[in-house]
Amino acid sequence: MSCAVFDASVLVKLVVEEAGTADARSRFEASETPVAPDWCMLECAQALWKKADRGEYPPEVVRESLDILQRIDLRLMESTDLVEIAFDIAIAHRHPVYDCAYIALAQAENVPLVTADRRLREVAQATGIEVLWVDSAT
């Protein structure tokens, strides 16, 4: 796989052990050019914060995980041009705009979306985007 858009549900799995981590790492390593919207680190930081807040991981572990995530070889793409497209997808599919930005980026780059988010997968497929699924059920 030469290029793919990675969402936060998969990026977080790269740095904390949970269901789907092995598959997420495999998909990431198989991508020559992994990309994501420029604000995705905020979403990843939020997900890591939730893990600490719920007591799943100690704060120092999620802080280290965030540091590692910020150093991975991920091309962050400017999201300003994605706003209107993401908004239109969100309206059409009644799904959050920030999630739809991943779909808009996949459309703009004409590449697959890698996700572990079931609802995002459904919306992406409904818009004609190829989805590479990371199964988190196990």
N, C-alpha and C positions, 0 to 999 in steps of 0.2 A: 504494500500500500504506500503510495508516494506521499499523499497528503490527506489529512482528515481533521475535522473540527472536534475537539474534545470539550465536553461540558464539565462542570464542577463535580457532578456525581461520580465521574470517572477520575478526574484529577485528584480528588481527595483520596481515592483508593490507592493511588500511587504511593502515598506517604503514611497511611495508617492501615494496619492489618484489619480487614473485615471481609465479609462475603464479597467475592468478586475481585479481590485484589490481584490474584494471579492473572486473571483474564484481562484486567485493566492494564497491568504492566506489559503483558504480551502484546496487546493492541498498540500501546504507546511505543514500544520498542520496534514494532513492525512499521510504524509510520516514519517516513523519511523527514517529513515536515509536519509535525503536529502544530495546530493553530487553535487559538481561542480568542474571543473578544478581549480587548484590553482591560476591561473591568472584572474579568473572571476571578482574579485573585481576591477581590473583595468578597465574592460569593464563597470561594473556598475558605477564606478566613472565617466567615460567618458559620460555615458548616463545622469547621474545626472548633470554633468557640462553643458551639452547641454540644459537641462531644465532651468538652471539658466541663461545661455547665451541668450536663447530665451525669457527670462522674464516670463516663466511659474511659476516659484517659486523664491523667494528671495534666495540669496546665503546662508544665515544662515540656511534656511530650508533644502536645499539640503545637506549642510554640516552635519547637525544633522541627516538627513536621511542616509548619508553614515556611520556615527558613529554607528547608530542603526544596519544597515546592517552588519557591521563588527562584531557585537556581537551576531548575530543570531546563532542558532544551525545548522550550515552548515558544513559538512565535506569536506574540500578542498583536492582534490586528485592531486598528482604529475602528471604533464602533459608531462614530457619529453618523456615517453614511448608512448604517443599518437600522436606525431608529424608525423611520417611516415604514420600511418593509416589515420589521419586527412588530410594529404596532398593528399593521394591517393583518398579519398572520394571527396576532393575539385576538383581535376583534372577531375574525372569521372563525376561530377555533375555541374562543373563550378560555384562553390560556395566558399565563403571565407574560408580559412583554419581555422581561429580562431573559426568560427561557427561550422565547421566540427569536431573540437575537442570535442564538446559536444556530437556529434554522436559517435565518437570513444570511449569516456568514457562510454556512454550507452552500446555500444557493449562489451567493456572490462568487465563491471560489470554485463552485461546481465540484464539490468533494463530499464524501460521506460524513455523517455525524456519528460520533462514538458516544454512547450514553448508557447509563444504568437506570434512567428515569423512565418508567413505563408510559406515563402520560405524554412526556416529551417525545418518546419514540412514536406513539400513535399520531401525534400532530405532525411530526416530521414526515412520516410515511404518507399521511393524507395530503401533504404538500408536494409529494414526489421526491423527497430526499431519501437517498440510500442511508440506512441506519445499520451501524455495526453495534450489536447489542452486547453489553457486559451484564451477564446474569448475576444478580446479587442474592438469589434465592438460597444458595448453598453456603 
